[in-house]
Amino acid sequence: MEENFLKSKYTDCTLCPRRCHADRTKATGFCGMGEKITAAKAMLHYYEEPAITDGTKPSGAVFFSGCNLKCVYCQNYDVSHEGLGKEIDVYRLSEIFKELEEKGASNIDLVTPAHFVPSIVEAFEIRRPGVPVVYNCGGYEEPETLRMIAPYVDFWLPDVKYFSDEYAIKYSSAPHYFETAVKALETMIETEKRIIVRHLVLPGLKDDSIKLLNALHERFGNDKFLLSLMSQYTPFGRAKEYKELNRRVTSYEYNKVLDEALRLGFDGFMQERTSAKEEYTPDFDLEGV
């Protein structure tokens, strides 16, 4: 990739739907990041969906710092909101991918990568991984950026978090979230790569979850992607400031959403409620970077 092209993507940043036009060579964008790749951890991670890892092998997860969402309940709050991480260059990132493979990773799992896509592509140009690549994101994605990295991606793993704009704005500062996520999902489907759509059921929002599933079914049917319906919500970040979010999801709430997913004919994965544990969240100690 030509240096001028890479530079241009950071001097007037439109890599995500915020399109903040920040010159990230001089300041940070909405994501909280400048142009230098910043990562908080690179590790073997055993908790992704079985379709990605065949249920037994670990992913090679690289957790990038910063985020274009501001979810108040983020389980990686110190990384996504506060920018915890270490600056690395594209050569080091390429080495990290190789090191994860050598440790036995069944895939390279890019966690929250959108704001560093041009650099990740450059790292792939230095050395393309010998295992599948997973693009693991919050769903608030720019189609042009997805197309930039699509040739290197084998598996899309987006969230679709909200149907209602009210909740998207209140809890993630993300106006037009659902329509933006749908456009991103349409782009992913166009690439004809494998897709798992994650949806995390939030406390008090089962009705929004049910509306979201129906809207996805109406737009895409039930055979364009697998659905991963998640019950692992745990109050992290600033969730304690929101009374309605300061609790776990009940079995009743999760099962009502699950029943609707089954009624609509979605295929995929469900979680046991025992997955709502803090130990499933990595300790971001800069391991592997």
Backbone torsions as a table, in degrees:
resi	resn	phi	psi	omega
1	MET	NA	133.1	-177.2
2	GLU	-69.0	140.3	-177.7
3	GLU	-59.4	-39.7	-179.0
4	ASN	-63.1	-37.4	177.5
5	PHE	-64.2	-47.5	-179.7
6	LEU	-59.6	-45.0	-178.8
7	LYS	-62.2	-40.1	-176.8
8	SER	-63.9	-28.9	-179.2
9	LYS	-73.2	-18.5	179.9
10	TYR	-105.2	-18.0	-178.7
11	THR	-81.4	-20.7	178.0
12	ASP	-144.0	76.7	-162.4
13	CYS	-74.6	121.6	173.3
14	THR	-131.4	31.5	-174.6
15	LEU	-71.4	-21.8	178.5
16	CYS	-126.4	171.8	-177.4
17	PRO	-63.8	-13.1	175.2
18	ARG	-64.1	-33.7	-178.2
19	ARG	44.2	55.0	-172.3
20	CYS	-75.5	-12.1	178.0
21	HIS	58.0	25.0	177.5
22	ALA	-69.7	145.5	168.8
23	ASP	-88.3	93.7	-173.4
24	ARG	-76.2	-1.7	171.5
25	THR	-79.0	-14.0	-176.9
26	LYS	-122.7	-23.4	-177.1
27	ALA	-151.3	177.2	179.2
28	THR	-92.1	153.2	174.5
29	GLY	-88.1	-171.3	177.5
30	PHE	-56.6	-32.7	-178.9
31	CYS	-67.8	-12.8	-179.1
32	GLY	87.9	6.0	-175.1
33	MET	-117.5	149.3	169.6
34	GLY	-88.3	-154.6	-177.0
35	GLU	-82.9	-19.7	-175.8
36	LYS	-79.8	130.4	177.9
37	ILE	-56.2	132.6	176.5
38	THR	-129.6	128.9	-178.5
39	ALA	-133.9	146.9	-176.0
40	ALA	-101.4	-20.8	-178.5
41	LYS	-169.8	148.5	170.9
42	ALA	-134.3	117.3	-168.4
43	MET	-151.1	161.2	169.0
44	LEU	-79.3	125.7	-170.7
45	HIS	-126.5	123.6	-171.0
46	TYR	-100.2	6.0	-168.0
47	TYR	-110.6	18.2	175.1
48	GLU	-82.9	169.0	-176.5
49	GLU	-61.8	145.9	-177.6
50	PRO	-56.9	-30.4	-179.7
51	ALA	-64.0	-22.4	-179.5
52	ILE	-87.9	-37.2	-172.5
53	THR	-115.6	1.2	-173.7
54	ASP	64.0	15.6	173.5
55	GLY	84.7	-8.4	-175.9
56	THR	-127.2	-26.9	-174.1
57	LYS	-100.0	150.8	-179.2
58	PRO	-82.1	154.2	166.3
59	SER	-83.0	154.2	171.6
60	GLY	-98.4	89.1	-171.2
61	ALA	-87.1	129.6	172.7
62	VAL	-114.3	114.8	-177.4
63	PHE	-94.3	107.9	179.2
64	PHE	-83.2	143.8	-179.8
65	SER	-80.0	155.9	-178.9
66	GLY	82.3	167.9	-179.4
67	CYS	-168.2	150.9	176.4
68	ASN	-91.4	1.0	172.1
69	LEU	-110.7	157.3	178.6
70	LYS	-124.9	54.9	-177.5
71	CYS	-65.5	122.6	-175.5
72	VAL	-67.1	-20.4	-176.1
73	TYR	-104.7	14.6	-173.0
74	CYS	-55.9	130.2	179.6
75	GLN	-75.5	-14.3	176.9
76	ASN	-111.6	40.2	-169.0
77	TYR	-54.8	-43.7	-177.0
78	ASP	-67.3	-23.4	177.7
79	VAL	-87.0	-48.3	-173.9
80	SER	-76.6	-39.1	-176.4
81	HIS	-97.0	-38.4	-171.9
82	GLU	-100.3	-5.3	171.8
83	GLY	77.5	18.0	177.2
84	LEU	-56.4	131.9	179.3
85	GLY	161.5	177.4	-179.5
86	LYS	-121.7	135.1	178.3
87	GLU	-75.3	134.5	178.1
88	ILE	-137.8	163.3	176.2
89	ASP	-102.0	177.7	-175.0
90	VAL	-66.5	-29.6	179.1
91	TYR	-68.6	-42.8	177.1
92	ARG	-64.6	-39.8	178.9
93	LEU	-61.6	-42.1	177.1
94	SER	-60.9	-40.2	177.0
95	GLU	-64.3	-38.9	179.4
96	ILE	-60.9	-44.1	177.6
97	PHE	-58.3	-44.4	-179.5
98	LYS	-64.2	-42.8	-179.6
99	GLU	-62.7	-39.8	178.4
100	LEU	-64.7	-41.4	175.7
101	GLU	-59.0	-45.2	-177.8
102	GLU	-65.3	-25.7	176.9
103	LYS	-81.4	-6.6	177.2
104	GLY	109.3	13.0	178.7
105	ALA	-63.0	134.5	178.4
106	SER	-84.8	-11.8	177.5
107	ASN	-160.6	166.0	170.7
108	ILE	-103.0	115.7	-172.6
109	ASP	-104.6	103.7	-178.7
110	LEU	-86.0	109.9	-174.5
111	VAL	-101.1	115.7	-177.4
112	THR	57.7	64.0	-171.7
113	PRO	-98.7	-7.3	-164.3
114	ALA	-52.9	-44.4	-173.2
115	HIS	-75.9	-3.3	175.6
116	PHE	-121.4	15.1	-174.4
117	VAL	-54.4	-46.5	-179.5
118	PRO	-57.1	-39.0	179.7
119	SER	-72.2	-37.0	178.0
120	ILE	-64.0	-41.1	177.0
121	VAL	-60.9	-41.9	178.6
122	GLU	-63.0	-39.1	176.9
123	ALA	-63.7	-38.1	176.8
124	PHE	-67.5	-31.0	177.0
125	GLU	-69.3	-32.0	176.2
126	ILE	-66.6	-46.0	176.5
127	ARG	-155.5	118.1	179.0
128	ARG	-80.1	131.3	-179.8
129	PRO	-58.2	148.7	178.0
130	GLY	-90.3	3.7	176.8
131	VAL	-123.0	163.5	-179.6
132	PRO	-59.4	153.8	178.0
133	VAL	-110.3	131.7	179.6
134	VAL	-109.8	129.1	176.4
135	TYR	-101.8	104.4	-169.5
136	ASN	-108.1	108.7	-168.3
137	CYS	-141.8	172.1	-178.3
138	GLY	-86.5	2.4	176.5
139	GLY	88.4	-14.5	-178.6
140	TYR	-93.2	79.4	-166.8
141	GLU	-124.1	152.8	177.9
142	GLU	-95.5	122.7	-178.1
143	PRO	-52.4	-40.9	-179.1
144	GLU	-60.8	-38.8	179.7
145	THR	-69.0	-39.9	177.6
146	LEU	-62.0	-40.6	179.5
147	ARG	-67.1	-30.8	179.4
148	MET	-63.3	-39.9	-175.6
149	ILE	-98.2	-9.8	-175.3
150	ALA	-53.2	-39.3	-179.1
151	PRO	-60.8	-18.5	-176.9
152	TYR	-102.8	-7.1	-173.4
153	VAL	-97.3	137.3	175.8
154	ASP	-107.3	-24.9	-174.3
155	PHE	-143.4	123.5	174.2
156	TRP	-93.1	134.8	-179.6
157	LEU	-133.5	71.6	-178.7
158	PRO	-90.9	149.8	163.7
159	ASP	-79.9	152.0	158.1
160	VAL	-128.6	108.6	-163.8
161	LYS	-92.6	-42.6	-171.3
162	TYR	-136.8	150.6	166.4
163	PHE	-96.2	-44.9	-176.5
164	SER	-81.0	132.3	175.9
165	ASP	-65.1	-29.0	179.5
166	GLU	-56.9	-47.7	-179.0
167	TYR	-73.4	-36.9	-179.8
168	ALA	-61.5	-40.4	179.5
169	ILE	-73.5	-43.9	-175.9
170	LYS	-65.1	-42.7	-171.4
171	TYR	-103.2	-17.9	-177.9
172	SER	-133.4	3.2	-179.0
173	SER	52.1	42.2	-172.3
174	ALA	-127.4	83.3	177.3
175	PRO	-63.7	147.3	178.9
176	HIS	60.3	33.7	-174.9
177	TYR	-60.3	-51.9	-172.5
178	PHE	-63.4	-46.4	-179.2
179	GLU	-65.3	-32.3	176.8
180	THR	-68.9	-43.6	179.0
181	ALA	-64.5	-36.1	178.6
182	VAL	-65.5	-42.9	177.8
183	LYS	-62.8	-39.1	177.3
184	ALA	-64.5	-42.4	179.9
185	LEU	-65.4	-38.2	175.8
186	GLU	-60.1	-41.1	178.8
187	THR	-64.3	-42.9	178.5
188	MET	-62.0	-42.4	179.4
189	ILE	-62.6	-37.8	179.1
190	GLU	-60.3	-27.8	-177.2
191	THR	-77.4	-11.8	179.8
192	GLU	60.2	30.0	172.1
193	LYS	-95.5	167.4	179.6
194	ARG	-72.3	146.0	-175.3
195	ILE	-137.5	133.6	165.1
196	ILE	-120.5	123.3	176.0
197	VAL	-95.8	121.8	176.5
198	ARG	-93.8	139.6	170.4
199	HIS	-135.1	120.2	178.9
200	LEU	-92.3	118.4	177.4
201	VAL	-74.7	124.7	-178.3
202	LEU	-101.8	150.4	180.0
203	PRO	-62.1	130.6	178.5
204	GLY	82.8	-3.8	-175.1
205	LEU	-114.9	24.9	-178.8
206	LYS	-60.7	-36.5	-179.8
207	ASP	-66.5	-37.7	176.1
208	ASP	-65.5	-38.8	177.4
209	SER	-62.0	-42.3	-179.8
210	ILE	-65.5	-41.6	176.1
211	LYS	-62.3	-39.9	179.8
212	LEU	-62.5	-46.0	-179.9
213	LEU	-62.4	-41.3	178.8
214	ASN	-65.8	-39.6	179.2
215	ALA	-66.3	-39.9	176.7
216	LEU	-65.1	-41.3	179.8
217	HIS	-64.1	-42.0	179.8
218	GLU	-63.9	-37.6	-176.6
219	ARG	-80.5	-39.3	-169.7
220	PHE	-121.3	-7.6	-171.4
221	GLY	74.8	-156.3	-177.6
222	ASN	-126.5	18.6	-176.8
223	ASP	-125.4	10.9	179.9
224	LYS	-89.7	-20.3	-177.8
225	PHE	-156.9	160.4	169.6
226	LEU	-86.7	149.8	-180.0
227	LEU	-109.1	129.5	174.0
228	SER	-111.3	106.7	-177.1
229	LEU	-96.1	115.8	-166.9
230	MET	-106.7	136.8	179.7
231	SER	-114.3	11.0	-168.4
232	GLN	-81.7	6.6	-176.6
233	TYR	-52.8	130.1	174.3
234	THR	-136.6	137.1	-178.7
235	PRO	-65.0	106.1	176.3
236	PHE	-118.4	179.4	174.2
237	GLY	57.8	-125.9	-179.1
238	ARG	-100.2	17.4	-176.6
239	ALA	-57.9	-31.2	-179.0
240	LYS	-65.7	-15.6	176.8
241	GLU	-79.3	-9.7	-178.4
242	TYR	-118.1	105.1	-173.9
243	LYS	-51.9	-41.2	-175.8
244	GLU	-69.1	-21.7	-179.4
245	LEU	-97.8	-6.7	-172.8
246	ASN	-87.5	49.8	176.5
247	ARG	-161.5	167.9	174.8
248	ARG	-79.7	165.5	173.6
249	VAL	-76.7	137.9	179.2
250	THR	-80.5	160.4	175.7
251	SER	-60.7	-38.2	179.6
252	TYR	-60.8	-47.6	-179.1
253	GLU	-60.7	-50.3	-177.4
254	TYR	-63.5	-43.5	-177.1
255	ASN	-67.1	-32.4	176.2
256	LYS	-64.6	-40.4	178.4
257	VAL	-70.2	-41.3	177.8
258	LEU	-61.0	-43.0	178.5
259	ASP	-58.5	-39.0	-179.5
260	GLU	-69.8	-39.5	177.0
261	ALA	-60.4	-41.9	178.9
262	LEU	-67.5	-41.1	179.2
263	ARG	-60.7	-37.3	-179.1
264	LEU	-79.1	-9.7	175.7
265	GLY	87.3	17.5	177.6
266	PHE	-69.2	141.4	174.5
267	ASP	-107.6	148.2	178.7
268	GLY	158.2	-130.2	-169.0
269	PHE	-136.6	147.2	172.0
270	MET	-123.3	161.5	179.1
271	GLN	-113.6	144.5	167.6
272	GLU	-71.4	146.8	-179.5
273	ARG	-66.3	-15.8	176.1
274	THR	-67.4	-10.3	178.3
275	SER	-73.2	-11.4	179.6
276	ALA	-81.8	71.0	-179.0
277	LYS	-132.4	144.0	-178.2
278	GLU	-67.4	-24.5	-177.4
279	GLU	-69.1	-12.4	177.3
280	TYR	-78.5	-9.3	178.2
281	THR	-92.3	126.3	-176.7
282	PRO	-63.7	153.8	170.0
283	ASP	-86.5	113.6	-173.6
284	PHE	-84.7	88.7	-174.9
285	ASP	-113.4	18.4	179.6
286	LEU	68.0	16.4	176.8
287	GLU	-56.0	134.3	172.5
288	GLY	81.9	-4.4	-178.9
289	VAL	-110.6	NA	NA
